[in-house]
Amino acid sequence: MRSDQSLSNIIDAYRRVSVSVGGLVAALLLLIVAAIALLPSSEARPLQMLVVAAGLGVVVLIILRLGYRAMRLRIEQADTEKRAGLASAHRDALTGVMTRSHFLENLKRSVYHGSSASVGYMQVDMDNLKIINDLNGHSAGDAALVHLIDMVTRLMPGAFVGRLGGDEFGIAIVGHDNKLALKRLGDTLLAQLSEPTLIGGRRLRLSATVGVAMSPQDTTDCNELISKADLALYKGKRNGRACVVAFEEDMLGDERHRRFVERELRAAILMNELELYYQPVFAADGVTLRSYEALVRWQHRVRGTISPVQFVPVAEQSDLIDKLGDWVLRRACLDLAALGTASVAINVSAAQLRRPDFAQRFATIVAQTGADPHQLIVEITETVPLLSSGTEMDNLSQVRATGVRVAIDDFGAGHASLQYLRAFTFDIIKIDRTYVSSIASNRMDAMIVAAICEIARSLPVEVIAEGVEEHEQLALLQAAGCTGFQGYLLGRPQPIRLWQTQPGGAVAAAA
């Protein structure tokens, strides 16, 4: 800005000088010409010489004027190029919307304490972009983002839009003061986005999750506006995605609870205040103990028992999931000798597998504790390979290469089980408890269990039925061909000290 002002000052000074010199030369020339006309010819010779000098001055003036014009054109051209460069720097190369920094600058001009303008703000996150990239290539993912922005610009022509991250966008509509109407606008966007469209040579249905917040109703601070829309967006993600969620004040209570859990969990891991419960897994006869599954428990000194359903998702949002996973693995390895069984299974989160150093950390802990990798089983949910970007698969391959077995947990609860079986190398299938619970009453579920067992025999891999709670279920699962069983009928999760005090160990407890 200062550079532009200096150049303008130089041009103005140049113009003033040239005009002043030109005016003086012109006035002098007129006076001389008038004097020559009044004097005799003998006395006019010196004045004629002055006329020649004045003529030269006019030539100099013309040169000055031409120089001024040339300088002005060059500077205007440079200014145009500079503005074009700035415009390009402020635009996302792929989608054409504002960059994050430029978007935030514009949003801050509209959202501030004392502003009379209402602003409707939407935070939009494309769902499952990683899956689109994995299955169809990154060009398809780029095309999906471009299609999303095309929908936004057609539906909200007066909005300004910015790319906040890889698959996340901010949309601000100045003058919009109705949260319900803004939510309906988001619903319309999602409805249009779900229409089949040609992406990467295939017709796909796209989806997104939207968080909505308003200024000044929700806040008059730009950063808080984004934070509150993000809270609403996160709630939409937890509720299954592909929805529009408007910010509400009670979400702040949820956020405070999340921060409390994160802070307390960090301290619990550091102070070794967590505990592992072990649930037995039995062989095909339902009597012979074959392994345990390690299940983490948190007995808070003030709030009592905190369920893993509450604290594991919180851990997955930060580096705590790595610390929690490392703690569980180390504790299970140290407990192996006391359990006196062939193997122990631990659950591994998809968030852990996305870390490039997961396999190395896993191997280090096993080596430090002196555990035998062949006694360990890693259980992953069916969604891990489905959402895989390559890192997850690499980690699993490295861990499995050390002798650790890999089990698919909750098999059948996902959306692409057969594709999962084809694309992934594993050792154990654990049938989801929803099929087990209804095997006696639902013919279709019984057929699915039998089909899974048949597939497992052909691979070959082991099949464990989870959630066995009735003798009838156990008999039907044995008849279907399951090779292992786990559930309250056979044994509940208990801390290791209780298994050790049972006469005869886990088998006696199960009986």
N, C-alpha and C positions, 0 to 999 in steps of 0.2 A: 504494500500500500504506500509506504514512504517512497519507494523507488518510483512508482507511478506519479506521485505528486511532484517529485523533483524533476522528472522529465517534462511534465506539464508546465512547471515554472520556467524551465529552459526555453521551451517553445514560446511561451508568452513573452518572455524577455526578448527573445530573438525577434518576434513579431513587432514588439513595441519599438525596438531599435530600428528595424528596417522601415517602419512607418514614419518614425521621427526623422530619420536621415532623408527619406524620400520626400517628406513634407518640406524640410529645410532646403533641399536641393531644388525642388520645384519652385518654391517662393523666390529663392535667389535668382533662378533662371528667368523668371517673369520680370523681376526688377531690372536685371541686366538688359533684357530685350527691350524694355520700355525706355531705358536710358539711351541705348544705341539709337533708337528711333528719334530721340529728341536732339542728340548731339551731331555736330558736323562730322564728316567721314574721317578727317585727320585725327580728330580726338577720340573717335570710336574704336580705333584699332585695339587698344588695351582691353576695352570691354568685349571686343570680339574674341579675344583670347580667353576671357573669362567664360564666354559662351561655350567655347570648346571644352574648357575645364568642367563646366556644368554638364555638358553632354556626357563627358566621361563619368560624372557623378550619377547621371541617369542610368548609364550602363551598369555601374556598380550596384545601383538600386535594383535594377532588373535581376542581376545575379543574386542579390540578397533575397529577393522575393522568390526566385526559382529555388534557391537553397532551402528557404523556409518551407515551401510547398513539398519538396522532396523529403525533407526531414519529417514533416508532419505525416506524410504517407507511410514512410518507413515505420514510424512509431505507432501509427494506427494499425498497421499490419502486424507488428510485434504484439500489440495489445490484443488483437483478435486471436492470434495464435496462443497467447498466454491464457486467455479465457477458455479457448477450446481445450487446452491442456488441463486446466483446472476442472472443467466439466468432465473430462474423461477420467481424471483422478478421483472424482467424487462419485463415479458410477461403477457399479459392479460389472465386471467384464462379461459375465455369463448372462445375467438376467436383465441388466440395464437399470436396476433400481439403485437407490443411494447406497453408498458404503456405510458401514456402521457409524464411523465418526461423523460423517456428513449428516446422516439421519438424526443422530443425537443432537447435533448443533441445531438443526431445524426444529426438532421437538422441543428443545429448551426455549426456543423463541416463542413457542405457543403455550407451554406449560410452566407457569411460575406463579408464585404467590402474588395475588393482586391482578392477575390477568382476567380480563372480562370474557375471554373466549372459552367456550366449552370444547373439549377435545375427547373424542371417542378413540380409544386405543385397543388394538387387537394384536396379540402375539400369536403367530402361526408357526406350527412345527409340522413338517411333512412326516407322515407315518411311514415306517419301514423302508426308508430310503436305502438303507444298507442291503436289504433283501433285493431291491430292484437292481442295485449295483452288482451284487453277487450273481444274480441269475441272468441278468441281461447286459451287463457291462456298464462302466461309468458314463458312457455317452447316453445311455438310457436314463440314468439317474439325473444327468444334466437336463435332458429333455423334459423329465417330469417336473423339475424345478421351474423351467421356463414356462411350461404349461400352467403351473400354479399361478405364476405371476401374470400370465395372460388373462386368467380367470379373474384375478384381483383387479387388474386395471380396467377390464370391461365392466365389472360389477360396481367398482368404486372409483369412477374417473376423477373425482375431486380429492382423493386421498394421496398422501405422499408415503412412499414405501421404502423400507431399507432392509438390507440383508444383514442380520445380526450375527449369523453363524453359518455353518455349512448347510443346514436344512431348516434354519429358523429365520423368520422375517417379522418385522414390525410394521404395522399399518396405522397411521394416524389420520383421523378425519376431523379437521378443525370445524367447529360450529355444531358438531353432533352432540346432543345432550340427553339422549334417551338410551339408557343401557339395554332395555328390553328390545328396542328396535335394532340396536347394534348387534345383539345376540341373534336376532332373526336374520340379519344380514350375513352373519357368520354361518348360520344354518344353510342359507341359500348358497353360499360359496361351497360348502361341503357337499351339498346335493349336486351342484354342477360338476364338482371335481370327481364325484363318484361315477359319472357317466363314462362308459368305456371310451378310451381314446387310444390312438396309435402311438405307442412309445417303444422305441427300439425295435420296430418291425412287428410288435405284438400289441394286441388290444388289451389294455390294462385298466383296472378301476383304481384310481388313486384315492388317498384319504389323507386327512390332516387333523391335528388337534389344535383348538383355538382357545386362548385365554383372553378375557375381556375385562377392561378397567376404564374408568372415566375420570376426567379432570374437569371441574374441581370437586365433583361428588366424592371420589375416593381419596384423592390427594391433590395437592398443588405443587408437588415436587416431581420433576421429570424422572429421576432415578427410582423413586418410590412407585410411580405409575407403572414403570416397566417391571419392578419387583412384584407388585401385586398382580399384574397380568400373568406373570410367570408362575406365581402361586396357583392361580386358577388353571393355567395350562398344565401344571404338574398334577393337579387333582384330576384333570381330564385324562392324563396319561395313566394314572392309577385306576381309573374307572373303565379302562378298556380302549382308549383312544377314539379317534373319529367322532369327536363331539365338541361342542362349544360350551365353555364354562365361564360364567361371570364371577368376578371377584366378590366375595362376601366377607364381612368383618371377622366371622368366626374362623376363617382360614388362618388368620394371624395367630389364633390360639393353637391351631394345628402346627403351625411353623414353630412357635415357641416350644411346643411339646417335642417336635423333632430335634430342635437344638438341645433341649434338655437331655433327651435320650442319647444323642451323639456325644455330648460332654460326659455324661455318666458312664456310657459304654467305654469311652476311651480310658477313663479312670479304672473301670472294672478289669479291662484287659491288662493295663499296666500293673494293677495290684493283684492280679491272678485271682479275681473274685468270681469268675465263671466256673461252670462245672459241666462235665460230660455225663449224660445218661446213656446207657447202652441197652438196646433192644435186640433180643436174640433172633437169629434166622435159623430155621431148621431144615433138614434134608427132606427128601421125598416121603420118608416114612412118618414125618411129623414129630419125631422123637429125638433123632440124632442132631446135636448142635453142630452147626457148620461155621457160623460167623456171628458177629454183632454189627449193628449200625450205631455209630456214635451220633448223638443228638445233643446240641449245645443247650444249656439252661442257664438262666440268669436270675438269681435270687437277690433282689435289691434290698439293701439294709433298711430302707424306709418304705418303698412302694411294694415290697413283697415280690412275688414271682412276675417277671416280665416275659411275655411269650416271644419266641423267636419271630413270630409273624409281625411283631411290633418293631423289634430292633434290627433284624437282618436287612429289611428294605432300607432302613436309615443308614446302615453301614455301607450298603451298596452305592449310596450317593456320594461317598467320599473314600479316602484311602483306608478307612476303618475296615472295609471288607477284607483287605489284604492282611491287616493285623489280626482280625478275628479268625480268618482262615488259617493263618500261620499258627495261632494259638491252639486251635482245634487239632490241627495235624500233629503238632508237637505233643499235646496231651495224649492223643490217641496212640502215638508211637510209644510213649513212655508207659502206657497202660497195657500194652500188648502182652507182656510177660505175666502180669497179674491176672489178665482175663483167661489165660490158659486155653485159648482157642486158635483155630487155624488162621483166621483173618478178621480184620475190622474194616468197615466201610465208613467213609466220611463224605459228606456232601460238599460239593464245590460249586460256587456260584458262577454264572456266566460272566459277571463283572470281574471275577478273579482270572478267568481264562483269557480275558481280553488284554491282560497285562503281559507284555512281551517277556518279562523275567519270571513268570509264574513257574515254569518247569524247573528253572535253575534254583529258585527259592525252595521249591518242593524237595528237590534232590538234596539240597544242603541240610534241610531239617531232618530228613530221613537219615542222612549220614551222621549228623551230630548226635542223634538219639540212639544210633546203633540198631535201628529197626531193619527188618528184612522187607524189602519192597514187595516180595511175593506174598506177604501177609496183609497187604493193603489193597483196598478197593476204593476207587474214586467214583462217586455217584453224581451224575449230571442230569439235569432235566432235559426233556425232549427238545426244548426250544434252543438249546445251545448250538448244535450244528446248523439248525435252520437259519439262525441269525449270524452264522459264522462269516468272518471276513478273511479267514486264513490263519490269523494268530491263534484262535481257539483250537483249530485242528492241529496246528504245529505243536502247541503246548501238550495236547492230549497224546499225540504221537510220541513226543519225547518222554513223557511220564510213563506211557505204556511200554516203551522200549526198555525201561529199567526193571520190568517185571510186575509193575502195578497193573491190576485188572481194572477195567472200566465198565461201569454199569449204567444203563439208561433207566433213570428213575421216572415214575409216573407215566410209563409208556401207554399210549392211547389217549392221553389227555390233550395232546397237541393237535396240529392241523395237517401234518404231513408225515405220518408214521412210516409208511412204506418207503417214501423217498429217503427218509432218515436211515432206514435199514440198509438201503442200497449204497448210500454215500459215506457211511461211517463204519469204522472197524471198532467192535466192542466185544465184551465177554459175557455180559449178563443183561437180561431184560427183566425189569421189575414192572409187572402189570399194575396199572393204576387201580386204586381201591374202589373206584366207582363201578368197574366191571365186576369186581369180586363181591361187592355188597349186594348186587342184584343177580348173581349167577343162578340162584335157585328160583327166581321169579321171572326173569326176563330171558326168553329163548334166544333172542338176538345177541345179548351180552355173553351168554354161554357159548354161542357159536364163535364169537370174536375171540374169546379166551382160547378155545380149541384151535382156532386158526393161528393165533400167535404161538401157541405151543408147537404146532406143526412146522411153522416157519423156523422156530428156534432149533428144532431137531435137525432141520436140513442145513443150517448154517455151519457148524452146530454151535449153539450158545446155551447157557443156563437160563431157566425161567423161574423167577421168584414172584409169588403172589403176595401183594401187600394187603393189609387190612383184614386179615382172616379173623373173624369174631365168632363164628358158629361152626359146630361140628358138621353140619350139612354142607356148608361152603367148603370146608376142608376136604370132604369126601369127593365132591364134584370136581374140585381143582386137581386132586390126585388122579381122578379118572381122566381128566382132560390132558394130563401129561406134565403138570408143573413139577419142577425139580427142587423147589424150595418154597418155604412158607414163612410169613412174618405177620404178626397181629396179636391183639390182646388175648385171643383164645390160647395162644401158646406162650406168650410172655410180654409183659409191659416194660416200657423203658424204666430203668432204675440206675442210680449211681453205682459205681463199681464197688463201693464198700458194702452195699446190700447184696450184690451177687456173691461176694466173697464170704459173707456170713451164712448164705444158704447151704444147708447140708446137701452135698452132691452138686453144688453149683447151679448153673442155669437150667439144666435138665430137670432137676428136682423142683425148681421154682416154677417151671413151665407146667409140670405135671400137676 
